[in-house]
Amino acid sequence: MHGFADIGVGTHNPFFPDSKGFDLDNLDFYLTPRLGGKFLSLFELNFEVDREGNVGVDIERGQLGYQFSDAATLWIGRFHTPYGFVNTALHHGIWINDALRPAAISDVRGSGRHSAGAQPSGRG
């Protein structure tokens, strides 16, 4: 199991003046069980906390894959839409949100960031 958390600390927030101290925006866990032989999987479970302290749980990704060779895998399920490096490698660009604006395709929560279906992957 792997994971990361988006943790913040501050004493002044112009948008939320009553917000001071530590905050946990989201907590993300990755499970990558190998199902045996050439079958792979990846599951991502995300816990988000809103301003009122309510916890929301999302299955961000649920993928099953078949590895034809070291260079070719076919995945089915729900995955990050491969429209750019920021979405796939930097988890929606969360790590660099202060430095960059997200791509216009991802302005609406949930739209464009994930796709469902089949996706080939590999290296040449």
N, C-alpha and C positions, 0 to 999 in steps of 0.2 A: 504494500500500500504506500502511495506517495501522496503528498498534499502541500498546500500553501494557504496562507491567510493574508488578508488585506487588513492590517492593523494601523491605526492612526493615533496621533496624540496632538493636542493643541490647546491653547488658552484663548484664542480669538478666532471666530468664524463670522465673517460679515453676513453670510446667508442664514446662519442659525446662531444668533447671539447667545442662546442659553446652552449651547453645546461646548463643553469644556472637559478636558481630561482625555481618557483613552476611549477608542471605539474599535469595534470589530465589524467591518463592512461585510466580509464574506469569508467563509471557510470552505476549502475545496479539497476533496479526496479523490484520488485516482486508484482504481483497481485494474490490474492488468493480468488476470489469470490466464495461463496457457492451458487450453482445454485438452491438450494431447495431440500428438502428431503434428499436423499442419494447421490445426484450428487455433485461432487467436481470439482475444477479446480485450475490450477496453471499456470501462465504465467510469463515469465522472459524476460525483454527487456533490452538489453545492448547497451550502447553508448560508442564507443571507439574513441580516438583521436590519430592520427598518428603524426609523427615528423613534418610534413608539416602543421599541424593544421586541416586536413580533418577529418570530423566526419563520422564514420561508424555505422550503426544501425543493430543489429542482434536480432532475436527472438531466444534466447538461449533455452528456454523450452516452450512448449505449451502442457499442459496435461489436459485431461478430465478423471475424475474417477467416479467409482460407488462403494460406500461403502456397502458391503454385511453385515458387522458387525463391531464392534469396532476393531476386530482383522484381518479383511480381506478387502482389497480394490483392485480393478482392474483398472489400468490406461491405457489409450491409448494416443498416441501422440509422441512428441519428448521430451526426458528426459536425464538426466545425466546417462551415462553407469555405472552400479553398479559394477565396477571392483575393487573398494577399497574405503576405508574411505576417502582418500585424495580427490578423485574426487567428491564424493557425499556430504560429510559433510563440506569440506573446499573449496568448489567452485573451482575445478581444482587445489587445492593447492596454490592458489594465496596468501593466508595469510602467507604461510610459504615458499615461493619460495627462500628466502635468505638462509634458513636453509636446504633445501632438493632439490634434483633434481627431476623433475616430472617423473612419471613412463614412461618407454620406449614406452608403447603403445600410449602415448599421445604426442610424439615428433612432429608430423605433425599437424599443426593447423586444428582443426575440425575433425581429424580422431581419432576415438576411444573414444572421450570424450562425445559424444552424440549418442543416438540410437533412432530409430523411430520404433513404433510398439505397442505391448501390454506388460505390466509389472505388475505382481502381487506384492503387498506389504502387510505387516501385522506384527503382533507380536504374540508370542506364549503364 
